[in-house]
Amino acid sequence: MGAIDAMRLNLTARDATGQRRFCVKELPGDTTVQELLQRLVPSMGLPAEDSTGAPQAFHAFLERDGRHLQSSETVGEALRENDEIVLHPDVQAGSAVRPPR
């Protein structure tokens, strides 16, 4: 077992508005950012679908470094104890909401 595998982190996640916050305790260091997002979105009550009914994707922004985390990064590699991440919805530029028929 490597150091990252044995690592456990505490962190805070919030939505882009700052209205929803969620504390994550004892997160295993080998958890990927994608796995973390899959757990956080429903726990924080964020929408699973966008306004067109398509699945809503989210990105994690690490305030300390001022960068978006890659989905394949592990939390043990990318995050430090008590870091704060911000969940942003993935918005596709140029996509239009279709009016109802």
Residue pairs with C-beta under 8 A, 6 or more apart in sequence:
3 29
3 76
4 29
4 30
4 74
4 76
4 77
5 28
5 29
5 30
5 76
6 29
7 28
7 29
7 30
7 76
8 26
8 27
8 28
8 29
9 24
9 26
9 27
9 29
9 75
9 76
9 79
9 80
9 81
9 83
10 23
10 24
10 25
10 26
10 27
10 81
10 82
11 23
11 24
11 27
11 75
11 79
11 81
11 82
11 83
11 84
11 85
12 21
12 22
12 23
12 24
12 82
12 83
12 84
12 85
13 21
13 22
13 24
13 40
13 44
13 60
13 84
13 85
13 86
13 87
14 20
14 21
14 22
14 84
14 85
14 86
14 87
15 44
15 46
15 86
15 87
16 86
16 87
16 88
16 89
20 44
20 45
20 46
22 40
22 43
22 44
24 36
24 40
27 36
27 75
28 75
28 76
29 74
29 75
29 76
29 77
30 74
30 76
31 74
31 75
31 76
32 71
32 72
32 73
32 74
32 75
33 60
33 69
33 70
33 71
33 72
33 73
33 74
33 75
33 78
34 71
34 72
36 60
36 75
37 58
37 59
37 60
37 71
37 87
40 46
40 58
40 87
41 48
41 56
41 58
41 87
42 48
44 87
46 56
46 58
46 87
46 89
47 56
47 89
48 55
48 56
49 55
49 56
50 56
50 89
51 97
52 95
52 97
52 98
56 89
56 90
57 89
57 90
58 87
58 88
58 89
58 90
59 68
59 69
59 87
59 88
59 90
60 68
60 69
60 85
60 86
60 87
60 88
61 67
61 68
61 69
61 85
61 86
61 87
61 88
62 68
62 69
62 78
62 79
62 83
62 85
63 83
63 84
63 85
63 86
64 80
64 83
64 84
68 88
69 78
69 85
70 78
79 85
